[in-house]
Amino acid sequence: METIVFTDNNKVLPISLGTLKQTQTLLDYAGKLPATAPIEHFNFLDELTNRISKNFTIEPTPIFVSRNAAKRIKVLDPEDVGLPQSWLIQRLITSFHIKTNGLEDQDSFFNVAVAFNDMGIQVGFGQNIRICTNLAIFANNYLTTYGKNRISYNNIWKALDGYINSIYEIREHDNTILANLKNIDISYDALKSFMGNIQLKAIASSYNIKNCTFPLNIGEVSAIGKKLLTTCDGLLDKRKEELLENPFVSAYELYNMGTEILKPQSNDFVSLLPNVNDWGNYCASYNYN
């Protein structure tokens, strides 16, 4: 039997849908369901699975559950072994790999990502980059029942059906963006400008200056800088004329450095999907010249 055992160093765990169904329901625990998510998480995943699988072959991925906002009923687990029924899981994120012809190739495959938390429901439609399993969401192919651009739960299934029926169009649009990013070679000066811009935006976002928001925080932008310094050959050592001679990185590589950071294991589930979407749109629209 699968158990749920969080630790100080492991506050996010992968579990199966079967194990999730053994956990406490919010209705039993709280007596009611919120208006932004008036359905138990496992029932939502079951219904979404049924709707997608009518026309596509899908492969579920592990469900990542978070210790944040989870509740424990210790009397239901007297031996403290992590019995699923002793946990109320309120924050999770998972995805569905769509394996139908035309929706996957050697570089990426189509993915439907779902985040369910104590504030509501989020669903994103986009690509999963095979080499790094990074999720790519562009052009606001993202639905939420709370926060900015929210829609009511009563309208979410109609909206989801519309996105599901447009999967091939979304795939073609996303592939065009990814191809364009691959074709943009970034010079040393352009790289310095890009890093300076995102650092300033991360600082402004962290300190809420002029209501600025940015999908990466200061530490995450620094992590991209560190990776650039350690992987771009001679970035610190070459003379300026050599630095200006050849590009160091493509826009696609820079984009993936950001999505590599935006993973369930290291990010708040509440903001993960909108941050992936915002980072994608930022990189796709940035002027690298």
MARDREN-329634 format. One record per residue: residue number from 1; x, y, z of N, C-alpha, C in turn. Coordinates in steps of 0.02 Angstrom, whole numbers, plus 50000, padded with zeros to 5 digits. Layout:
<atoms>
{NUM, {X, Y, Z}, {X, Y, Z}, {X, Y, Z}}
...
</atoms>
This chain:
<atoms>
{1, {50042, 49940, 50000}, {50000, 50000, 50000}, {50044, 50062, 50000}}
{2, {50026, 50110, 49957}, {50063, 50172, 49954}, {50046, 50216, 50014}}
{3, {50097, 50246, 50044}, {50087, 50290, 50102}, {50106, 50361, 50083}}
{4, {50087, 50407, 50126}, {50102, 50478, 50117}, {50143, 50501, 50177}}
{5, {50207, 50510, 50168}, {50252, 50529, 50223}, {50293, 50590, 50200}}
{6, {50273, 50648, 50224}, {50310, 50709, 50210}, {50367, 50716, 50261}}
{7, {50421, 50748, 50240}, {50476, 50764, 50286}, {50495, 50837, 50275}}
{8, {50539, 50862, 50318}, {50562, 50931, 50311}, {50598, 50942, 50245}}
{9, {50630, 50889, 50220}, {50668, 50895, 50157}, {50628, 50870, 50097}}
{10, {50568, 50846, 50109}, {50528, 50818, 50054}, {50455, 50835, 50066}}
{11, {50438, 50897, 50049}, {50370, 50922, 50062}, {50324, 50914, 50002}}
{12, {50350, 50885, 49949}, {50310, 50869, 49889}, {50321, 50796, 49873}}
{13, {50267, 50758, 49863}, {50272, 50686, 49850}, {50231, 50667, 49788}}
{14, {50255, 50618, 49749}, {50215, 50591, 49695}, {50172, 50533, 49720}}
{15, {50108, 50533, 49704}, {50065, 50478, 49723}, {50021, 50460, 49663}}
{16, {49986, 50403, 49669}, {49941, 50381, 49615}, {49870, 50408, 49628}}
{17, {49829, 50405, 49576}, {49759, 50426, 49583}, {49723, 50381, 49633}}
{18, {49740, 50317, 49632}, {49709, 50271, 49680}, {49723, 50290, 49751}}
{19, {49784, 50312, 49766}, {49801, 50334, 49834}, {49766, 50399, 49851}}
{20, {49762, 50445, 49802}, {49727, 50508, 49814}, {49654, 50494, 49833}}
{21, {49623, 50445, 49802}, {49553, 50429, 49816}, {49543, 50401, 49886}}
{22, {49597, 50379, 49918}, {49592, 50354, 49986}, {49598, 50410, 50038}}
{23, {49618, 50469, 50017}, {49626, 50523, 50065}, {49558, 50552, 50085}}
{24, {49558, 50593, 50137}, {49497, 50625, 50160}, {49467, 50670, 50107}}
{25, {49402, 50671, 50101}, {49369, 50718, 50056}, {49359, 50784, 50093}}
{26, {49361, 50838, 50056}, {49351, 50904, 50086}, {49280, 50910, 50113}}
{27, {49232, 50879, 50079}, {49163, 50882, 50102}, {49156, 50849, 50171}}
{28, {49187, 50791, 50180}, {49184, 50758, 50246}, {49222, 50798, 50298}}
{29, {49279, 50828, 50278}, {49321, 50863, 50327}, {49292, 50930, 50346}}
{30, {49269, 50969, 50297}, {49247, 51037, 50310}, {49171, 51047, 50307}}
{31, {49136, 50997, 50280}, {49064, 51002, 50277}, {49037, 51038, 50216}}
{32, {49082, 51067, 50176}, {49060, 51101, 50115}, {49119, 51108, 50067}}
{33, {49103, 51122, 50004}, {49154, 51133, 49953}, {49152, 51206, 49931}}
{34, {49209, 51236, 49916}, {49210, 51307, 49896}, {49179, 51317, 49827}}
{35, {49155, 51378, 49815}, {49123, 51394, 49751}, {49172, 51389, 49693}}
{36, {49236, 51401, 49707}, {49287, 51398, 49654}, {49306, 51327, 49636}}
{37, {49287, 51278, 49678}, {49303, 51208, 49663}, {49251, 51163, 49698}}
{38, {49189, 51165, 49676}, {49136, 51126, 49708}, {49136, 51053, 49687}}
{39, {49196, 51022, 49687}, {49204, 50953, 49667}, {49268, 50927, 49701}}
{40, {49268, 50864, 49722}, {49328, 50836, 49751}, {49382, 50829, 49697}}
{41, {49445, 50837, 49716}, {49499, 50837, 49666}, {49501, 50774, 49625}}
{42, {49492, 50715, 49656}, {49496, 50653, 49618}, {49438, 50646, 49569}}
{43, {49379, 50673, 49587}, {49322, 50672, 49541}, {49334, 50718, 49482}}
{44, {49367, 50775, 49494}, {49383, 50821, 49440}, {49432, 50787, 49391}}
{45, {49483, 50753, 49418}, {49532, 50719, 49375}, {49499, 50663, 49336}}
{46, {49454, 50626, 49368}, {49417, 50573, 49333}, {49376, 50601, 49275}}
{47, {49340, 50656, 49288}, {49297, 50685, 49236}, {49339, 50713, 49179}}
{48, {49395, 50747, 49195}, {49438, 50774, 49143}, {49468, 50717, 49101}}
{49, {49488, 50663, 49134}, {49514, 50605, 49099}, {49462, 50578, 49049}}
{50, {49400, 50572, 49072}, {49347, 50546, 49028}, {49336, 50590, 48968}}
{51, {49339, 50655, 48978}, {49326, 50701, 48922}, {49383, 50701, 48872}}
{52, {49445, 50700, 48895}, {49502, 50699, 48849}, {49505, 50633, 48811}}
{53, {49493, 50578, 48847}, {49503, 50512, 48817}, {49448, 50493, 48767}}
{54, {49397, 50535, 48760}, {49347, 50522, 48708}, {49378, 50526, 48639}}
{55, {49427, 50570, 48631}, {49457, 50582, 48565}, {49532, 50571, 48562}}
{56, {49564, 50562, 48620}, {49637, 50557, 48621}, {49659, 50501, 48667}}
{57, {49718, 50474, 48651}, {49750, 50425, 48695}, {49792, 50463, 48745}}
{58, {49782, 50449, 48809}, {49818, 50487, 48860}, {49857, 50441, 48906}}
{59, {49908, 50469, 48935}, {49949, 50433, 48984}, {49957, 50479, 49045}}
{60, {49924, 50462, 49101}, {49930, 50504, 49160}, {50002, 50502, 49187}}
{61, {50022, 50556, 49219}, {50087, 50559, 49252}, {50075, 50559, 49327}}
{62, {50127, 50552, 49368}, {50116, 50553, 49441}, {50080, 50617, 49464}}
{63, {50041, 50610, 49516}, {50009, 50667, 49547}, {50054, 50692, 49603}}
{64, {50078, 50753, 49598}, {50120, 50782, 49650}, {50075, 50816, 49701}}
{65, {50082, 50797, 49764}, {50043, 50827, 49818}, {50089, 50865, 49865}}
{66, {50063, 50919, 49893}, {50103, 50964, 49934}, {50084, 50960, 50007}}
{67, {50134, 50966, 50050}, {50121, 50971, 50123}, {50087, 51036, 50140}}
{68, {50099, 51088, 50100}, {50067, 51152, 50113}, {49991, 51145, 50110}}
{69, {49957, 51170, 50161}, {49884, 51170, 50166}, {49854, 51101, 50179}}
{70, {49895, 51049, 50182}, {49869, 50982, 50198}, {49851, 50977, 50272}}
{71, {49801, 50937, 50286}, {49779, 50928, 50356}, {49787, 50855, 50375}}
{72, {49803, 50843, 50438}, {49814, 50775, 50461}, {49765, 50757, 50516}}
{73, {49734, 50699, 50511}, {49691, 50672, 50564}, {49728, 50613, 50595}}
{74, {49767, 50628, 50645}, {49815, 50578, 50671}, {49780, 50517, 50702}}
{75, {49719, 50526, 50727}, {49684, 50470, 50757}, {49670, 50415, 50705}}
{76, {49670, 50432, 50641}, {49658, 50383, 50588}, {49722, 50347, 50568}}
{77, {49778, 50366, 50598}, {49842, 50334, 50583}, {49882, 50327, 50648}}
{78, {49857, 50286, 50695}, {49887, 50281, 50762}, {49960, 50260, 50761}}
{79, {49981, 50222, 50710}, {50051, 50200, 50706}, {50094, 50252, 50670}}
{80, {50064, 50304, 50644}, {50100, 50358, 50610}, {50143, 50332, 50552}}
{81, {50111, 50292, 50509}, {50147, 50263, 50453}, {50131, 50298, 50387}}
{82, {50086, 50348, 50390}, {50069, 50385, 50330}, {50010, 50357, 50292}}
{83, {49961, 50329, 50328}, {49902, 50303, 50295}, {49866, 50359, 50256}}
{84, {49848, 50347, 50193}, {49817, 50399, 50153}, {49754, 50428, 50184}}
{85, {49714, 50384, 50217}, {49650, 50408, 50245}, {49659, 50457, 50302}}
{86, {49720, 50465, 50326}, {49731, 50513, 50380}, {49748, 50583, 50354}}
{87, {49751, 50591, 50288}, {49771, 50655, 50259}, {49714, 50686, 50220}}
{88, {49707, 50752, 50227}, {49666, 50792, 50182}, {49715, 50830, 50138}}
{89, {49718, 50811, 50074}, {49764, 50843, 50027}, {49726, 50899, 49991}}
{90, {49752, 50960, 49997}, {49717, 51017, 49966}, {49755, 51047, 49907}}
{91, {49819, 51030, 49900}, {49857, 51058, 49844}, {49892, 51002, 49806}}
{92, {49877, 50998, 49741}, {49908, 50948, 49699}, {49918, 50976, 49629}}
{93, {49962, 50944, 49593}, {49972, 50962, 49522}, {49990, 50898, 49484}}
{94, {49962, 50891, 49425}, {49975, 50832, 49384}, {49966, 50851, 49311}}
{95, {49977, 50804, 49267}, {49969, 50818, 49195}, {49951, 50754, 49158}}
{96, {49926, 50764, 49098}, {49908, 50708, 49055}, {49948, 50714, 48990}}
{97, {49987, 50663, 48976}, {50026, 50660, 48914}, {49981, 50632, 48860}}
{98, {49969, 50672, 48807}, {49925, 50651, 48753}, {49968, 50618, 48698}}
{99, {49955, 50555, 48685}, {49999, 50515, 48643}, {49971, 50505, 48572}}
{100, {49918, 50539, 48555}, {49887, 50531, 48489}, {49933, 50557, 48434}}
{101, {49932, 50524, 48375}, {49973, 50545, 48318}, {49964, 50619, 48303}}
{102, {50019, 50653, 48288}, {50018, 50723, 48272}, {50025, 50769, 48332}}
{103, {50026, 50739, 48392}, {50031, 50779, 48453}, {50094, 50765, 48492}}
{104, {50141, 50729, 48460}, {50206, 50717, 48492}, {50258, 50705, 48438}}
{105, {50320, 50725, 48453}, {50376, 50712, 48409}, {50438, 50703, 48452}}
{106, {50496, 50703, 48421}, {50558, 50688, 48458}, {50576, 50744, 48507}}
{107, {50549, 50803, 48497}, {50566, 50859, 48541}, {50516, 50871, 48597}}
{108, {50452, 50860, 48583}, {50402, 50877, 48633}, {50338, 50837, 48622}}
{109, {50294, 50840, 48671}, {50228, 50809, 48664}, {50176, 50854, 48698}}
{110, {50112, 50845, 48678}, {50060, 50888, 48705}, {50041, 50865, 48775}}
{111, {50027, 50915, 48817}, {50018, 50902, 48887}, {49959, 50944, 48913}}
{112, {49918, 50915, 48955}, {49866, 50952, 48991}, {49884, 50949, 49065}}
{113, {49898, 51008, 49094}, {49919, 51011, 49164}, {49861, 51035, 49207}}
{114, {49855, 51007, 49267}, {49801, 51025, 49313}, {49831, 51040, 49381}}
{115, {49811, 51097, 49409}, {49828, 51114, 49479}, {49763, 51122, 49517}}
{116, {49759, 51089, 49573}, {49699, 51092, 49615}, {49722, 51112, 49684}}
{117, {49694, 51165, 49711}, {49717, 51187, 49777}, {49659, 51217, 49817}}
{118, {49674, 51242, 49876}, {49623, 51267, 49921}, {49593, 51333, 49897}}
{119, {49619, 51362, 49843}, {49591, 51424, 49815}, {49548, 51410, 49754}}
{120, {49559, 51354, 49720}, {49520, 51338, 49661}, {49556, 51290, 49615}}
{121, {49540, 51294, 49550}, {49564, 51247, 49500}, {49599, 51286, 49444}}
{122, {49655, 51258, 49419}, {49690, 51286, 49361}, {49703, 51230, 49311}}
{123, {49696, 51245, 49247}, {49712, 51197, 49194}, {49752, 51233, 49140}}
{124, {49808, 51204, 49119}, {49849, 51233, 49066}, {49858, 51184, 49008}}
{125, {49858, 51210, 48947}, {49867, 51169, 48887}, {49931, 51190, 48853}}
{126, {49977, 51143, 48840}, {50039, 51161, 48807}, {50083, 51101, 48793}}
{127, {50147, 51115, 48782}, {50195, 51063, 48764}, {50237, 51043, 48824}}
{128, {50262, 50983, 48823}, {50311, 50960, 48871}, {50375, 50946, 48833}}
{129, {50429, 50981, 48850}, {50492, 50974, 48814}, {50526, 50910, 48839}}
{130, {50538, 50863, 48794}, {50561, 50796, 48814}, {50628, 50797, 48850}}
{131, {50676, 50837, 48825}, {50744, 50832, 48850}, {50749, 50852, 48924}}
{132, {50701, 50894, 48947}, {50705, 50917, 49016}, {50638, 50911, 49052}}
{133, {50588, 50882, 49020}, {50519, 50876, 49047}, {50492, 50943, 49072}}
{134, {50510, 50997, 49037}, {50486, 51063, 49055}, {50419, 51076, 49022}}
{135, {50373, 51105, 49060}, {50307, 51121, 49034}, {50309, 51189, 49000}}
{136, {50279, 51193, 48940}, {50276, 51256, 48902}, {50204, 51274, 48890}}
{137, {50183, 51333, 48915}, {50115, 51359, 48904}, {50121, 51429, 48876}}
{138, {50091, 51441, 48817}, {50094, 51506, 48785}, {50024, 51533, 48773}}
{139, {50021, 51598, 48757}, {49961, 51630, 48731}, {49900, 51622, 48776}}
{140, {49911, 51619, 48841}, {49856, 51614, 48889}, {49812, 51553, 48877}}
{141, {49843, 51497, 48858}, {49807, 51434, 48853}, {49802, 51403, 48923}}
{142, {49766, 51439, 48964}, {49766, 51426, 49036}, {49699, 51449, 49065}}
{143, {49668, 51408, 49106}, {49604, 51423, 49137}, {49611, 51422, 49213}}
{144, {49575, 51466, 49246}, {49577, 51466, 49319}, {49508, 51486, 49346}}
{145, {49489, 51458, 49403}, {49426, 51478, 49435}, {49437, 51530, 49489}}
{146, {49499, 51555, 49496}, {49511, 51607, 49546}, {49567, 51653, 49520}}
{147, {49573, 51711, 49552}, {49626, 51758, 49534}, {49613, 51795, 49469}}
{148, {49667, 51819, 49438}, {49663, 51858, 49376}, {49635, 51815, 49319}}
{149, {49590, 51844, 49280}, {49560, 51811, 49221}, {49522, 51748, 49239}}
{150, {49495, 51746, 49299}, {49458, 51687, 49321}, {49391, 51680, 49286}}
{151, {49368, 51618, 49282}, {49300, 51604, 49259}, {49266, 51564, 49313}}
{152, {49201, 51564, 49314}, {49164, 51527, 49365}, {49169, 51452, 49352}}
{153, {49161, 51413, 49405}, {49163, 51340, 49396}, {49107, 51318, 49349}}
{154, {49051, 51353, 49350}, {48995, 51334, 49306}, {49014, 51338, 49232}}
{155, {49063, 51380, 49216}, {49084, 51388, 49146}, {49147, 51350, 49128}}
{156, {49179, 51319, 49178}, {49245, 51290, 49163}, {49241, 51230, 49117}}
{157, {49189, 51189, 49123}, {49187, 51129, 49081}, {49174, 51147, 49008}}
{158, {49133, 51198, 48997}, {49121, 51222, 48929}, {49187, 51249, 48899}}
{159, {49224, 51287, 48940}, {49288, 51313, 48917}, {49338, 51257, 48904}}
{160, {49340, 51208, 48949}, {49386, 51151, 48941}, {49370, 51112, 48878}}
{161, {49307, 51102, 48863}, {49288, 51066, 48802}, {49313, 51104, 48741}}
{162, {49309, 51171, 48743}, {49333, 51212, 48688}, {49408, 51203, 48677}}
{163, {49446, 51203, 48732}, {49519, 51193, 48727}, {49535, 51122, 48702}}
{164, {49499, 51073, 48728}, {49512, 51004, 48707}, {49499, 50996, 48632}}
{165, {49447, 51028, 48607}, {49431, 51025, 48535}, {49481, 51064, 48493}}
{166, {49523, 51106, 48525}, {49571, 51147, 48488}, {49643, 51124, 48497}}
{167, {49652, 51063, 48522}, {49719, 51040, 48539}, {49767, 51043, 48480}}
{168, {49745, 51022, 48421}, {49790, 51023, 48363}, {49811, 51094, 48345}}
{169, {49764, 51141, 48350}, {49781, 51211, 48336}, {49829, 51239, 48387}}
{170, {49819, 51222, 48451}, {49865, 51245, 48504}, {49934, 51217, 48492}}
{171, {49937, 51152, 48475}, {50002, 51120, 48462}, {50039, 51155, 48405}}
{172, {50004, 51170, 48350}, {50036, 51203, 48293}, {50060, 51273, 48313}}
{173, {50019, 51310, 48350}, {50038, 51377, 48371}, {50100, 51375, 48417}}
{174, {50100, 51329, 48465}, {50156, 51323, 48512}, {50220, 51303, 48476}}
{175, {50215, 51257, 48429}, {50274, 51235, 48392}, {50305, 51292, 48351}}
{176, {50263, 51336, 48326}, {50288, 51394, 48290}, {50328, 51439, 48336}}
{177, {50302, 51450, 48397}, {50338, 51491, 48446}, {50404, 51459, 48465}}
{178, {50404, 51394, 48479}, {50465, 51359, 48498}, {50517, 51361, 48442}}
{179, {50494, 51353, 48380}, {50540, 51356, 48323}, {50570, 51425, 48316}}
{180, {50530, 51476, 48327}, {50556, 51544, 48323}, {50608, 51557, 48377}}
{181, {50596, 51532, 48438}, {50645, 51540, 48492}, {50710, 51504, 48476}}
{182, {50705, 51446, 48445}, {50766, 51409, 48426}, {50807, 51447, 48375}}
{183, {50775, 51487, 48334}, {50810, 51522, 48280}, {50838, 51590, 48301}}
{184, {50828, 51608, 48365}, {50854, 51672, 48389}, {50920, 51660, 48426}}
{185, {50975, 51679, 48396}, {51040, 51676, 48429}, {51053, 51740, 48467}}
{186, {51073, 51733, 48529}, {51080, 51792, 48572}, {51154, 51809, 48581}}
{187, {51170, 51871, 48565}, {51239, 51896, 48572}, {51255, 51910, 48645}}
{188, {51318, 51922, 48658}, {51340, 51938, 48726}, {51304, 52000, 48754}}
{189, {51302, 52053, 48714}, {51269, 52114, 48737}, {51194, 52103, 48748}}
{190, {51163, 52066, 48702}, {51091, 52052, 48709}, {51078, 52009, 48770}}
{191, {51124, 51963, 48785}, {51117, 51921, 48844}, {51121, 51962, 48907}}
{192, {51170, 52009, 48910}, {51176, 52053, 48968}, {51112, 52094, 48977}}
{193, {51085, 52119, 48923}, {51024, 52159, 48926}, {50965, 52118, 48951}}
{194, {50958, 52057, 48925}, {50904, 52013, 48946}, {50909, 51998, 49021}}
{195, {50968, 51979, 49044}, {50977, 51962, 49114}, {50965, 52022, 49159}}
{196, {50987, 52081, 49137}, {50975, 52141, 49176}, {50902, 52157, 49181}}
{197, {50866, 52149, 49125}, {50794, 52163, 49125}, {50756, 52117, 49171}}
{198, {50770, 52052, 49168}, {50731, 52006, 49210}, {50751, 52012, 49283}}
{199, {50813, 52031, 49297}, {50833, 52042, 49366}, {50796, 52102, 49396}}
{200, {50791, 52157, 49358}, {50754, 52215, 49381}, {50680, 52200, 49392}}
{201, {50652, 52162, 49346}, {50581, 52144, 49352}, {50569, 52098, 49412}}
{202, {50616, 52052, 49425}, {50610, 52008, 49483}, {50615, 52048, 49548}}
{203, {50659, 52098, 49550}, {50666, 52140, 49609}, {50602, 52180, 49620}}
{204, {50577, 52210, 49566}, {50516, 52250, 49572}, {50457, 52207, 49594}}
{205, {50454, 52146, 49569}, {50400, 52101, 49588}, {50406, 52080, 49662}}
{206, {50466, 52064, 49683}, {50477, 52042, 49752}, {50460, 52095, 49802}}
{207, {50473, 52159, 49785}, {50460, 52214, 49831}, {50397, 52253, 49813}}
{208, {50357, 52225, 49768}, {50292, 52254, 49749}, {50299, 52327, 49729}}
{209, {50348, 52341, 49687}, {50360, 52409, 49662}, {50316, 52421, 49600}}
{210, {50274, 52472, 49604}, {50228, 52490, 49550}, {50186, 52430, 49527}}
{211, {50167, 52388, 49576}, {50124, 52330, 49562}, {50152, 52283, 49509}}
{212, {50219, 52283, 49502}, {50251, 52239, 49453}, {50246, 52166, 49475}}
{213, {50231, 52123, 49428}, {50233, 52051, 49441}, {50277, 52018, 49389}}
{214, {50313, 51966, 49411}, {50357, 51930, 49366}, {50358, 51857, 49387}}
{215, {50361, 51810, 49339}, {50355, 51739, 49357}, {50414, 51709, 49393}}
{216, {50473, 51742, 49390}, {50532, 51717, 49425}, {50551, 51765, 49481}}
{217, {50572, 51737, 49538}, {50595, 51781, 49591}, {50670, 51795, 49584}}
{218, {50698, 51834, 49630}, {50768, 51855, 49625}, {50814, 51795, 49626}}
{219, {50802, 51748, 49671}, {50844, 51689, 49675}, {50841, 51646, 49613}}
{220, {50782, 51641, 49583}, {50775, 51601, 49522}, {50810, 51633, 49463}}
{221, {50807, 51699, 49458}, {50844, 51734, 49405}, {50919, 51725, 49416}}
{222, {50941, 51727, 49479}, {51012, 51716, 49494}, {51033, 51646, 49474}}
{223, {50988, 51598, 49482}, {51004, 51528, 49463}, {51015, 51523, 49387}}
{224, {50976, 51561, 49348}, {50987, 51562, 49275}, {51055, 51593, 49261}}
{225, {51071, 51648, 49295}, {51136, 51680, 49285}, {51194, 51634, 49302}}
{226, {51186, 51597, 49356}, {51239, 51550, 49376}, {51248, 51496, 49323}}
{227, {51192, 51471, 49296}, {51197, 51419, 49245}, {51231, 51445, 49183}}
{228, {51215, 51506, 49164}, {51246, 51537, 49106}, {51322, 51544, 49116}}
{229, {51341, 51565, 49175}, {51412, 51576, 49189}, {51452, 51511, 49190}}
{230, {51418, 51457, 49208}, {51454, 51392, 49214}, {51448, 51349, 49151}}
{231, {51402, 51366, 49106}, {51393, 51324, 49046}, {51413, 51359, 48982}}
{232, {51412, 51426, 48980}, {51432, 51461, 48920}, {51508, 51469, 48919}}
{233, {51540, 51435, 48874}, {51613, 51431, 48873}, {51646, 51500, 48870}}
{234, {51686, 51515, 48920}, {51726, 51575, 48919}, {51688, 51640, 48931}}
{235, {51628, 51637, 48959}, {51588, 51697, 48968}, {51624, 51749, 49012}}
{236, {51662, 51725, 49060}, {51697, 51771, 49104}, {51768, 51785, 49081}}
{237, {51796, 51743, 49039}, {51868, 51746, 49024}, {51886, 51778, 48957}}
{238, {51841, 51774, 48909}, {51860, 51797, 48842}, {51862, 51874, 48838}}
{239, {51902, 51897, 48792}, {51905, 51969, 48780}, {51841, 51992, 48747}}
{240, {51826, 52057, 48752}, {51763, 52083, 48728}, {51753, 52069, 48654}}
{241, {51805, 52076, 48614}, {51797, 52066, 48542}, {51780, 51993, 48527}}
{242, {51805, 51947, 48568}, {51787, 51876, 48559}, {51715, 51864, 48581}}
{243, {51694, 51898, 48635}, {51626, 51890, 48660}, {51575, 51914, 48608}}
{244, {51593, 51967, 48573}, {51546, 51996, 48526}, {51543, 51956, 48460}}
{245, {51592, 51913, 48450}, {51599, 51880, 48386}, {51546, 51826, 48375}}
{246, {51531, 51787, 48426}, {51486, 51730, 48419}, {51431, 51731, 48472}}
{247, {51371, 51708, 48453}, {51318, 51703, 48503}, {51333, 51648, 48554}}
{248, {51308, 51656, 48615}, {51321, 51608, 48667}, {51264, 51560, 48678}}
{249, {51204, 51583, 48666}, {51145, 51544, 48684}, {51088, 51565, 48639}}
{250, {51040, 51520, 48630}, {50979, 51537, 48592}, {50924, 51558, 48641}}
{251, {50874, 51592, 48614}, {50817, 51612, 48655}, {50782, 51550, 48682}}
{252, {50782, 51496, 48644}, {50751, 51433, 48666}, {50786, 51405, 48728}}
{253, {50853, 51409, 48727}, {50890, 51385, 48785}, {50877, 51427, 48847}}
{254, {50874, 51493, 48838}, {50859, 51538, 48894}, {50789, 51523, 48921}}
{255, {50742, 51514, 48875}, {50673, 51498, 48896}, {50672, 51435, 48938}}
{256, {50707, 51383, 48915}, {50707, 51320, 48952}, {50743, 51324, 49019}}
{257, {50791, 51370, 49025}, {50822, 51380, 49090}, {50772, 51404, 49141}}
{258, {50724, 51444, 49118}, {50671, 51467, 49163}, {50621, 51413, 49180}}
{259, {50598, 51376, 49129}, {50549, 51323, 49142}, {50579, 51266, 49182}}
{260, {50646, 51257, 49178}, {50679, 51206, 49218}, {50671, 51222, 49293}}
{261, {50666, 51286, 49309}, {50657, 51307, 49379}, {50585, 51300, 49400}}
{262, {50539, 51309, 49353}, {50467, 51308, 49369}, {50441, 51237, 49368}}
{263, {50458, 51200, 49420}, {50438, 51129, 49426}, {50401, 51119, 49492}}
{264, {50357, 51068, 49495}, {50319, 51055, 49557}, {50363, 51045, 49619}}
{265, {50421, 51015, 49610}, {50463, 50999, 49668}, {50492, 51061, 49701}}
{266, {50492, 51118, 49667}, {50526, 51176, 49695}, {50484, 51240, 49692}}
{267, {50419, 51234, 49677}, {50377, 51294, 49671}, {50310, 51287, 49706}}
{268, {50283, 51344, 49725}, {50217, 51347, 49755}, {50165, 51324, 49704}}
{269, {50125, 51275, 49721}, {50076, 51248, 49674}, {50025, 51301, 49652}}
{270, {50010, 51349, 49696}, {49959, 51399, 49681}, {49979, 51442, 49622}}
{271, {50043, 51458, 49616}, {50065, 51504, 49563}, {50103, 51470, 49506}}
{272, {50113, 51405, 49509}, {50156, 51371, 49461}, {50131, 51378, 49388}}
{273, {50070, 51359, 49375}, {50045, 51361, 49305}, {50042, 51432, 49278}}
{274, {50015, 51481, 49315}, {50017, 51549, 49288}, {50088, 51575, 49278}}
{275, {50135, 51555, 49320}, {50204, 51577, 49310}, {50234, 51546, 49247}}
{276, {50220, 51482, 49234}, {50243, 51450, 49173}, {50215, 51487, 49112}}
{277, {50150, 51504, 49116}, {50118, 51540, 49061}, {50149, 51609, 49051}}
{278, {50159, 51645, 49106}, {50187, 51713, 49102}, {50259, 51713, 49076}}
{279, {50298, 51664, 49098}, {50368, 51659, 49075}, {50370, 51644, 49000}}
{280, {50327, 51599, 48978}, {50324, 51583, 48907}, {50306, 51644, 48865}}
{281, {50256, 51680, 48887}, {50235, 51739, 48849}, {50289, 51794, 48851}}
{282, {50324, 51800, 48907}, {50377, 51850, 48911}, {50433, 51834, 48862}}
{283, {50455, 51771, 48861}, {50510, 51751, 48817}, {50489, 51754, 48743}}
{284, {50426, 51737, 48730}, {50403, 51737, 48660}, {50397, 51807, 48632}}
{285, {50384, 51857, 48674}, {50372, 51925, 48650}, {50432, 51971, 48661}}
{286, {50484, 51948, 48695}, {50542, 51990, 48710}, {50581, 52008, 48647}}
{287, {50604, 52071, 48643}, {50645, 52093, 48587}, {50719, 52079, 48604}}
{288, {50748, 52028, 48574}, {50816, 52007, 48591}, {50870, 52046, 48553}}
{289, {50851, 52091, 48509}, {50899, 52129, 48470}, {50934, 52182, 48511}}
</atoms>
